[in-house]
Amino acid sequence: MPLTNPVTTALQKANNLSDLASIASAWANLGADQSLGANSGWIKLPNGLILQWQTYTAASQSFTGGTPYNFNITFPVAFNTVYHCVGSLSNGANNSAVGVHFQALSTTGVTARVNFSITNTTIAAFRVFAIGI
């Protein structure tokens, strides 16, 4: 749909955004972007803030109880500055996992440390959420 006023490329307030030809183009013009996948994704807001998330599953293996295991996570897109990362164990997995915490946070990833209470063969599965610009 063309703009009401062909002399300008600005949207007309009176049109209540009905003259917006492409929402995707407008979103990109504001500096925003996104990638939404089933197990990972990110969104960059017009103000530059980036939110990223990922579900991580390590292959089934033998874990020794009381021993921490590290898993290196790479973010879907790199941050210029990363502020914080949080996460949680995934439901239905980690038969003996007692917790996950994050360390070595960088603009491209983070290390997840998972502790298991008993020795067994299982998967390590958890979710990660990071915020930055």
C-alpha positions, 0 to 999 in steps of 0.5 A, a space after each residue: 500500500 503506498 504512503 498517503 503523502 507520496 512526497 515524503 517517506 514518513 508514515 502519516 499519523 492519521 492513517 494509524 499505520 495503514 500506510 505501512 507497506 512492509 512491517 518487516 522493512 520498517 522493523 529493519 529500518 529501525 535497526 531491529 532484527 531477529 532469528 527465531 528457531 525451535 531450540 535457539 533464537 535472538 532478537 535485536 530491538 531498535 534500541 540495540 538491546 539483544 536477547 538470546 536464548 538456547 536449549 543445550 543438550 549434551 550427548 548421553 554419557 557417564 557422569 560421576 556424582 559430585 564432579 562438576 562438568 563444563 559445557 561451552 555454549 556459543 551464542 547464536 550471535 555475538 554481543 558487543 557488550 554482554 551483561 548477564 546470562 541465566 539458565 535452568 535445567 531442562 525438564 525431563 532430563 538430567 536424571 541426577 543433575 542438581 544444578 547449573 551455573 554459568 561462568 566465563 561469560 564473554 561476548 560470544 558465549 559462556 561456560 555452563 557448569 553442571 553438577 550431578 548428585 550420583 554417578 549415572 549415564 544420562 544427558 545434560 540438558 539446560 536452557 540459557 538466556 543472555 542479554 546485552 547489546 
